[in-house]
Amino acid sequence: MMYLCSLGSNIEPELHFSRAKHYLAKLSDKLEFSRDIVTQPVGIKTNKPFLNALFTLETSLSEQQLKQHFNEIEETLGRDRSDPDCSIKDRPIDIDILGRVSAKPEVPHYLNALETELLGERR
């Protein structure tokens, strides 16, 4: 399966993006990233902008197994997933599965340009 995923960080984003990409490369050798862009926070109260990117990853893992690996990477890089407010706080890294590329998953509006660049004719 090929999944469309997103990457975000607003705590030392360049450092955490580099480290996250390193760990993600261990999950698949069929991995492609968009360019990184700076975006304003959505859904959380912070003054720190986010660094965001999209990526595709081809794997035989199920969506649930892949999400578990993403959660482990987030925790390795310092995200406290046990905090009930972790989804509305600043974060070192956030890795989300948007869906299978073939299902044409919805992408947050602020990442639309990246989607077009990354997927091109596959969309």
Secondary structure, 3 states (H helix, E strand, C coil): CEEEEEEEECCCHHHHHHHHHHHHHCCCCCEEECCCEEECCCCCCCCCCEEEEEEEEECCCCHHHHHHHHHHHHHHCCCCCCCCCHHHCCCCCEEEEEEEHHHCCCCCHHHHHHHHHHHHHHC
